[in-house]
Amino acid sequence: MLKPNNENSNQQFLAASDAPSNTPLFLHLPLTLTANSFTPCLPLQTNSQLFLTSKTTFIHLDYLRLSSTGLTNKSFDLLWYSLFSGIVTKNLKNPWHPDPNMPRGKKYPNRIVSNTGIVLGYRKRAKNRGVNTRYVYDIMIDFTGAYFSDLSLLEQQELIKYLNTNYQLKCHRLDVAIDDCSRSLIPVNSMIVAFLEGNNFGFEVIDDSYLDIVNNQLVGTLALGSRKSQHYIRIYTKHRNFVRYEAEFKGGKAQKLFDKIANLDADKIDSSSPLKSLQKALAEAALNCIDFRDKSKNASPKNATKKRIKPLSFWQLYKDKIFSLIENGTIRI
């Protein structure tokens, strides 16, 4: 089961105005302004105590895994500069891959770890040998929850747009989190009852081994679905101060959402409010990958399809509340 990330930071972040790219990337850097280096980004509300005591809901990204093959030496250097310039890094020579079952020969022999929560594994190889031997890089990058926790939602989107514009990257995993500081929105008890009655779609197993209900509130973790599927849901408490609904997307589903986030402006879903467009896109992805509908009135419950059955009222109410908060502008950024 997932163990919630306990890291947080009060660092300030800046837009790299002199980065070697046409698209700015928000970097984890201290506020040290010079005439030709950095300019301050929009104010961020990163005070953990303020966040944990507020009675609001917070939508954000919580994990991102990308890879690419055959990057030129120049592209690799530019990527390194964009991600790590001016921050503390560690270069490790032990083979690495996020999948512990990956054969040693398939692992990346080099790894760069930053103090901001980015891990970059890479392999340098000769593309063609001879007089003009040319080397290329195969890479995999993990952006952890610690990294995303210090970026606003719009900055998270800027990161994805930057990477998508400047590099040909494959998205392996993308996590979307909805944090409920009121601890009253996510209907965990009703979800469990609906599952036991067979009124669930989008997942077939549930794990409540780490779950407890204290004073009618969730403590611990409830997992819905299989870790091997392309989407996996975790609902868990963080520091027992708020409850997180987290959707982990993998494979084709992760790539589809990554592309959607990167091109959201072009879609013009809600051109009057880019933030609302992004919040709605993430909420729809996270909440629509599973469903709870009443199969009891269907002649063949096992063969029931979502299109012909109405959502159970508790699930529809929960989704309506989230989208109402977004529409009213009461979702934190």
C-alpha positions in Angstrom: 0.0 0.0 0.0 1.0 3.6 -0.5 2.8 5.3 2.3 2.0 9.0 2.1 4.9 11.3 1.5 5.7 13.3 4.5 8.0 15.8 2.8 7.1 19.4 2.3 8.9 22.6 1.9 8.5 26.4 2.1 11.0 27.2 -0.7 10.2 29.8 -3.2 10.3 29.1 -7.0 11.2 31.1 -10.0 10.8 31.1 -13.7 14.1 30.7 -15.5 14.1 33.6 -17.9 17.6 32.7 -19.3 16.9 28.9 -19.8 18.0 27.6 -23.2 14.5 27.1 -24.5 11.6 29.0 -26.0 9.4 27.7 -23.2 10.0 28.8 -19.6 10.2 26.1 -16.9 9.5 26.7 -13.3 12.4 25.6 -11.3 13.0 24.8 -7.6 15.5 27.6 -6.9 16.1 30.1 -4.0 15.1 33.7 -4.5 18.4 35.1 -5.7 17.6 37.6 -8.4 20.2 39.1 -10.7 19.9 41.2 -13.8 20.0 38.3 -16.1 18.9 35.2 -14.1 15.6 34.8 -12.5 12.3 36.6 -12.0 9.7 35.8 -9.4 6.8 33.7 -10.3 3.2 34.1 -9.0 2.9 34.0 -5.2 2.5 30.4 -3.9 0.6 29.3 -0.9 2.9 26.6 0.4 2.6 27.0 4.1 1.7 23.5 5.3 0.0 24.6 8.5 -2.3 27.0 6.6 -3.1 24.2 4.1 -3.8 21.5 6.6 -6.2 23.6 8.7 -8.1 25.1 5.8 -11.6 23.7 5.1 -11.0 23.5 1.4 -10.4 21.0 -1.4 -7.1 20.9 -3.4 -6.6 19.4 -6.8 -3.1 18.8 -8.1 -0.6 16.4 -9.7 1.3 14.1 -7.4 3.6 12.0 -9.5 4.9 11.9 -13.1 7.1 9.4 -14.9 8.5 10.0 -18.4 11.1 8.4 -20.6 12.8 9.0 -24.0 15.3 7.3 -26.2 18.0 8.6 -28.4 18.3 12.2 -27.0 21.2 14.1 -28.6 24.0 15.3 -26.4 22.7 18.8 -26.8 19.1 17.9 -25.8 20.3 16.0 -22.8 22.4 18.9 -21.6 19.5 21.3 -22.0 17.2 19.0 -20.1 19.7 18.7 -17.3 20.1 22.5 -17.2 16.4 23.0 -17.1 15.8 20.5 -14.3 18.9 20.8 -12.1 20.7 24.1 -12.7 21.3 25.8 -9.3 20.1 23.0 -7.1 21.8 20.2 -5.0 22.1 16.9 -6.9 23.8 13.6 -6.3 25.2 11.5 -9.1 24.9 7.7 -8.4 26.5 5.0 -10.5 24.3 2.0 -9.3 21.8 0.7 -11.8 18.3 2.1 -11.4 14.8 1.6 -12.7 11.5 2.4 -10.9 10.4 -1.2 -11.5 12.3 -3.4 -9.0 11.6 -6.5 -11.2 13.3 -5.0 -14.2 16.4 -7.1 -15.3 19.7 -5.5 -14.5 20.6 -5.2 -18.2 17.5 -3.0 -18.7 18.2 -0.6 -15.9 19.8 2.8 -16.3 23.4 2.6 -15.2 23.5 6.3 -14.1 21.2 8.2 -11.8 20.9 11.9 -10.8 18.9 12.6 -7.6 18.0 16.1 -6.6 17.0 17.6 -3.3 13.7 18.8 -4.9 12.3 15.3 -5.6 13.4 14.6 -9.2 15.2 11.4 -10.2 16.8 11.1 -13.6 18.1 7.8 -14.8 20.1 7.7 -18.0 22.2 5.5 -20.3 24.8 6.9 -22.7 25.3 4.7 -25.8 27.0 5.0 -29.2 24.4 5.4 -32.0 27.0 4.9 -34.8 30.6 3.9 -34.5 33.6 4.8 -36.6 35.4 8.0 -37.3 32.4 10.2 -36.4 31.0 8.2 -33.5 27.9 9.9 -32.1 26.5 9.3 -28.6 22.8 9.5 -27.6 21.0 9.2 -24.3 18.1 7.0 -23.1 16.4 8.5 -20.1 13.7 8.0 -17.5 12.5 10.8 -15.1 10.5 10.6 -12.0 8.9 13.8 -10.6 7.8 12.8 -7.1 5.1 14.2 -4.8 7.8 16.2 -3.0 8.5 18.0 -6.2 4.9 18.8 -7.1 3.9 19.8 -3.5 5.8 23.1 -4.0 4.3 24.1 -7.3 0.9 25.7 -7.9 -1.4 23.8 -10.3 -0.7 26.2 -13.2 3.0 25.7 -12.6 2.5 22.0 -12.8 0.9 22.4 -16.1 3.7 24.7 -17.3 6.2 21.9 -16.5 4.2 19.4 -18.6 3.9 21.9 -21.5 7.6 22.6 -21.4 8.6 19.0 -21.5 6.0 18.1 -24.1 7.1 21.1 -26.3 10.8 20.5 -26.1 11.3 16.8 -25.9 9.7 13.6 -27.3 8.7 11.9 -24.1 6.6 8.9 -23.3 4.4 9.1 -20.2 4.4 6.0 -18.1 2.6 7.2 -15.0 0.7 10.3 -13.9 -1.1 10.7 -10.5 -3.9 13.1 -9.8 -4.8 13.9 -6.2 -8.0 15.5 -4.7 -7.3 16.5 -1.1 -10.3 17.0 1.2 -9.3 19.1 4.2 -12.8 19.0 5.6 -12.5 15.2 5.8 -16.3 15.0 5.0 -16.5 14.9 1.2 -15.2 11.5 0.1 -18.0 8.9 0.8 -15.7 6.0 1.7 -18.3 4.0 3.7 -20.8 4.2 0.9 -18.2 3.2 -1.7 -17.4 0.0 0.3 -21.1 -0.9 0.7 -21.7 -0.4 -3.0 -18.7 -2.6 -3.8 -19.9 -5.4 -1.5 -23.3 -5.2 -3.2 -21.6 -5.5 -6.6 -22.6 -2.0 -7.8 -19.1 -0.9 -9.0 -17.6 -0.3 -12.4 -13.9 0.3 -13.4 -12.4 -1.9 -10.8 -12.9 -5.5 -9.5 -10.9 -5.7 -6.2 -10.7 -3.6 -3.1 -8.1 -3.6 -0.3 -9.1 -2.3 3.1 -6.3 -4.0 5.0 -4.9 -0.7 6.1 -8.2 1.0 6.7 -10.0 2.0 9.9 -13.0 4.2 10.6 -12.7 6.3 13.7 -15.5 8.6 14.7 -17.0 8.0 11.3 -13.9 9.3 9.6 -11.3 7.3 7.5 -7.9 6.6 9.0 -5.4 4.7 6.9 -5.8 3.6 3.3 -8.5 2.2 1.0 -7.3 0.9 -2.4 -9.6 0.2 -5.3 -8.5 -1.8 -8.3 -5.2 -3.6 -9.2 -1.8 -2.1 -9.2 -1.2 -3.8 -12.6 -4.2 -2.1 -14.3 -3.9 1.2 -16.2 -5.7 3.1 -13.4 -5.6 2.5 -9.7 -7.3 4.5 -6.9 -6.0 5.1 -3.4 -8.0 7.0 -0.7 -5.9 7.7 2.4 -5.2 10.1 5.2 -2.2 12.3 5.3 -1.0 13.2 8.8 -4.6 12.5 9.8 -5.4 16.1 8.9 -7.0 15.5 5.5 -8.1 12.8 3.2 -6.6 12.3 -0.3 -8.4 10.7 -3.3 -5.6 9.7 -5.6 -5.9 8.3 -9.1 -2.8 6.7 -10.5 -2.8 6.4 -14.3 -0.4 4.2 -16.3 0.3 3.2 -19.9 -2.1 4.6 -22.5 -4.3 6.3 -19.9 -1.3 8.2 -18.5 -0.2 9.3 -22.0 -3.7 10.4 -22.9 -4.0 12.6 -19.8 -0.4 13.9 -20.2 -1.2 15.0 -23.7 -4.5 16.6 -22.6 -2.8 18.7 -19.9 -0.1 19.8 -22.3 -2.6 20.9 -25.0 -5.4 22.2 -22.7 -5.1 25.8 -23.9 -5.5 24.7 -27.5 -8.7 22.8 -26.6 -10.2 26.1 -25.2 -12.5 24.2 -22.8 -12.9 27.3 -20.7 -10.9 30.1 -22.3 -12.1 32.6 -19.7 -10.4 30.6 -16.9 -7.4 28.4 -17.7 -7.2 27.3 -14.0 -10.8 26.1 -14.1 -10.2 24.2 -17.3 -7.3 22.5 -15.8 -9.1 21.7 -12.5 -12.1 20.3 -14.4 -9.9 18.1 -16.7 -8.0 16.6 -13.7 -11.2 16.1 -11.7 -13.0 14.4 -14.6 -10.0 12.1 -15.2 -9.7 11.1 -11.5 -13.4 10.7 -10.8 -14.6 9.1 -14.0 -12.2 6.2 -14.1 -14.3 4.4 -11.5 -18.1 4.4 -11.0 -20.9 3.2 -8.7 -24.3 2.4 -10.2 -27.2 0.3 -9.1 -27.2 -3.0 -10.9 -30.1 -4.5 -8.9 -32.8 -3.4 -11.3 -31.0 -4.8 -14.3 -32.2 -8.2 -15.6 -28.6 -9.5 -15.8 -26.5 -7.6 -13.2 -23.2 -9.3 -14.3 -23.7 -8.0 -17.8 -24.9 -4.5 -16.8 -23.3 -1.6 -18.6 -22.8 1.9 -17.2 -24.7 3.6 -20.1 -28.0 2.0 -19.1 -27.8 2.5 -15.3 -28.0 5.7 -13.3 -25.2 6.5 -10.8 -25.9 5.8 -7.2 -26.9 9.0 -5.5 -24.0 9.2 -3.1 -21.5 9.0 -5.9 -23.2 11.6 -8.1 -23.5 13.9 -5.1 -19.8 13.6 -4.4 -18.9 14.4 -8.0 -21.4 17.3 -8.1 -19.8 18.8 -5.0 -16.3 18.7 -6.5 -17.3 20.4 -9.7 -19.5 22.9 -7.8 -16.4 23.9 -5.8 -14.4 24.3 -9.0 -17.1 26.4 -10.6 -17.5 28.6 -7.5 -13.8 29.2 -7.3 -13.4 27.6 -3.9 -10.9 24.9 -4.9 -7.4 25.9 -3.9 -4.8 26.2 -6.7 
